[in-house]
Amino acid sequence: MIVKRRLDPQTQWFREAKLGMFVHFGIYALLGRGEWVMYNEDIRREEYEKLTRRFNPSAFDADEWVQTARRAGCRYITVTAKHHDGFCLFDSALTDYKITNTPFARDLIGELVDACHRGKMRIIFYYSQPDWHHPNFVHRPGTFKDLDYRRPDDEPNWPRYLDYYQGQVKELCTNYGSIDGIWFDGVQRTEKEWQGRRVYEMIKSYQPAAVVNDRAGYGDFFTPERSLAVRSAAAGYMVEACQSVAKEAWGYRKQATLYSSPHLLHSMLRMVGAGGNYLLNVGPKPDGSLPQDWVQRLYDIGAWLGDHGKAVYGTDGCPLLDEADDTLYTRSGKRAFLQLLQWPESDRLQLRNLRRAPVRARMLKTGQRLGVDSDGEMVVLTGLPASPPDAAANVVEMTFDTPNMFRPAPQPPAPVAIECAQSKPLRLVPQDAVVRGFGLKGSLLAVEEPNRGADAARTRGAVFGTSWQPDQKAEWTVRCPRAMQLRVAVELSCPELYAGGTFTVKAAGQTLRGQVSTTDGFREVQLGVIRLPRGESTLTFSPEKLNIAYYFAAVRQVILRPVRS
């Protein structure tokens, strides 16, 4: 998963915007059971297609959508131009499966773009590469997001499908004037298969200031879902966390369970505090109107931002400077904003991460001045009001005489060297590894705990999960009492769908390669012999080539067995 780390000045707007409104809309809204209803309920395509005959979002008002986003404090809208079901909300010349061939008979995307241009709202197009409708899409039964059946008229042909998907992306980039981004959503294939870098460069050739996410394998920013990729934000990458107002779905659901406004506000503040953006989703009703109970959550956030937006928009996050789980920082120039998700128990705050005391401090909402003192190496703010000025979250604005107001972020401890005995195997396990690199959506390499119950014996010990990227690595520091030859094996487990990938084990300038085949439970793959010098060496395990997107294999340990002289 390749994400550009260097910030293009033309995309600086995205880093500063912080909050966007996500809109999931399509013919699935008619069923009121979310955007995955076709896949989840195994609705045959010939039946699902009939929804187009009665799709008529007559209450759709593009200006109202833009006004809703603005009232919510959003600086951009990301809308589903095409979801996994293949139905297009735009007037594509490459398919008849589109909104202009429904009773609505209008280009919804075109109207929304025009409204965004009028209202000075930025617009990003969500586009799904997987397509459950197109006859040329190549489904692999059992793979996530691929269908398990074929229609008689299907003609699986990957080059033809690439032409279709890339042609539609070109339409979106050239038919609507200025746009601000493409948000891909398809993760079960590799960058090479999606031709992600080529498509990225095509988008930039038409829309230089547009941002592109990571889900075609090459982009400007990571996209964690219902979670925060804090470490990737801390490493200087652009990150946008997406979240739906509804717990169970992104598209409209008749009886949805909705998150509370404080929960969503706190989620936004955690992402902003980590240095990223927050994309909050609503699912319009079948008639195109926005559900008021969903929208009210956005309005509540917008009202909070009306008082505290200075602490959000255009700020930098401080992802490693957390005083506590409910205390966050953002900063801008010589100002730092202390965001309190929970109100303190006393009228004093002790802050350990500040290098120096602020010149002044005040409650951002009310302007009430606070006392500034010190207690050893801690800065102490005093005189907090007896009750919180805002019921959901509060901000203290602190002004300094320099932008260098924070102590250096604490560094992780150095890895502990693992001693290699001369007469018994050394087992390098996930718990002792240092993991490097980011995967899909900015994720870290996952260490999964052993299963319980009947399978516990087969899967004893923690493992690295199956979701890897080739640039994700597990490293161990090994100390040898003398120069040693060691036979290397990797214990892993791989289902048939993922088999075929390759991996490397590197140490002391040597590289061993292995290939993953289908396994029944965990088994060892023998790689060969390496020679390690006396003292410390770094041993690195990493996938080299994946068979299916970010799915590789579950790895339990790397085993080093001394070779007797």
Residue, then its C-alpha position, 0 to 999 in steps of 0.5 A: m500500500i503506497v501513500k505519498r508522504r510528501l505533502d503536495p502544496q496543492t492538496q494543503w486544503f485537505r489537511e486543513a479542512k478536518l471535517g467532511m460529510f460522507v454520503h452513501f446513496g443508491i438504489y439500495a436505499l429503496l430496501g432500507r437495509g444498508e448499502w451491502v444488502m445485495y451482497n449480504e442477502d444474496i439478491r440475484r442481480e436480475e432481481y436487484e436491477k429491478l430497483t432501477r424501475r422505481f428509483n425516483p429520489s424526487a425530494f433530492d435538493a442539491d443545495e439542501w445537501v450543501q447547506t446541511a454540510r455547511r451547517a455541520g461545519c463540514r468543509y467538503i462532501t464525499v458522495t458515492a458516484k458508484h458503489h459496489d452494486g455498480f449502479c451509477l449516480f452520474d450520467s456515464a456514457l459507458t453504461d446504461y445502469k445509471i440514474t438517468n435511466t430511472p424515473f428520476a432521469r436526472d444526473l444527481i452527481g452533476e446537480l450536486v457538483d453545481a451546488c457545491h460550486r455555487g456554495k463554495m463547498r469542495i466535492i470528492f467522488y467515492y468510486s468503487q472499483p469492485d462491481w457486482h453488476h458489470p459482466n466483465f468484472v472477474h469475481r473470485p468466489g470466496t473473496f471478500k466483495d466478490l460474488d459466489y455465482r455467475r450469470p449466463d451473460d457474464e464475460p469475465n475479462w479483466p483488461r476490459y473491466l479495467d478499461y471500464y473502471q478507468g474510463q469512468v474515473k476519467e469521466l468523473c474527472t473531466n465531465y464536471g469541471s473542478i473536483d477535489g478528489i477521488w475516494f476509491d473503495g476496493v481492497q481485495r486486489t493489488e495496486k498492480e491489478w488496479q493499476g493504482r499508480r497509473v490511475y492516480e497519475m491520470i487523475k492528477s493530470y486532469q485535477p492537480a489539486a484533487v486528493v486520492n485515497d489509498r484503496a487502489g494501492y497508491g494515493d495521498f492519504f490513508t483511510p481507516e474505517r470506524s477507527l483511528a490510524v494514529r501512528s500513521a498520522a504521527a509519522g506525517y502521513m495524511v489520514e482521514a477516518c470515516q465513520s457513519v452516524a449509524k452503527e450498522a450501515w452507511g446507506y439508509r437503514k429504516q431502523a438504524t441504531l445511531y451513535s450519540s452526538p457526544h460520541l461522534l464529536h469525541s471521535m472527530l476530536r480524537m482524529v483531529g488530535a491525531g493530526g487527521n481528518y474526519l469524514l462523517n456519513v449520512g445515508p439519504k432516504p429513498d426519496g433523496s431527503l436526508p434523515q433528520d435524526w441522522v442529520q441532527r448529529l451533524y448539526d450538533i457537531g456544527a454547533w460545537l464547532g461554531d464555538h470551538g472551530k478555532a481549535v480544529y480547522g487548520t490546526d496540527g495534531c499532537p498524536l503522541l502528546d496525550e496527557a490522558d485518554d480524554t485529554l488531547y492537543t491541537r496547535s496552530g502557530k504560537r497557540a495550543f488547544l487543550q481539548l477536554l473530552q471529560w471535565p476534570e474533578s477539580d479546578r486544577l489541571q496538571l500538564r506534563n507535556l508542555r515545555r514551558a508555561p503559556v503566557r495566558a490561558r482561557m476557556l475558548k467558549t467563554g473567554q474566562r481567563l485561567g491561572v497559570d502556575s508550575d509544579g515541578e516540571m508540570v504546568v498547572l492551570t487553575g481556576l477552572p469553572a465549577s461546571p463545564p461551559d460545554a456539555a459535550a467537550n471543552v477547549v482551553e486556548m493557551t498562548f505562548d511566546t514561541p511555537n516550540m511549546f511541547r516537550p519532545a514526544p517520548q520515543p519507544p524503547a529500543p528493542v531487546a536483543i534475543e539471545c541465540a543459544q548454540s545448541k537449541p532453536l531460537r523461536l522469534v515470536p510476534q510479541d517480541a517483534v518491532v513492526r514497521g510500515f503501514g498497511l491498508k487504511g494506515s493500519l499496523l501489522a496486527v498481532e492476534e491472540p490465540n484462539r480458545g476452545a477446540d482450536a487452541a492446541r492448533t493455534r497456540g501462541a499469538v500470531f501475525g494476522t493475515s493482513w499484510q502489505p509488502d512494505q510491512k515488516a517484522e524485525w527482531t534483534v538477535r545476539c549470537p555468542r559467536a559466528m553461527q550458521l542457522r537453518v531458517a524456517v517460518e511457521l505459518s498458516c494460509p487458506e487456499l485463496y491467499a496461497g501463492g504469495t512470496f516472502t523474505v527473511k533478511a539478516a546480515g546482508q543475506t536474503l532467503r525467500g519462500q513461497v506460501s502454499t495452502t496449509d491445514g493449520f500451521r506448518e513450517v516452511q523451510l528456507g535455508v541457512i544463513r550465517l550470523p556474525r558474533g554480536e547483534s544482528t537484525l532479522t527481518f521478515s516481510p511479504e514480497k508478493l501477495n496473491i490477493a491484495y493485502y491478504f498473505a498468511a498468518v505467521r506464528q514464528v520464525i525459527l532459527r536452528p543452529v547447524r552443527s559444525 
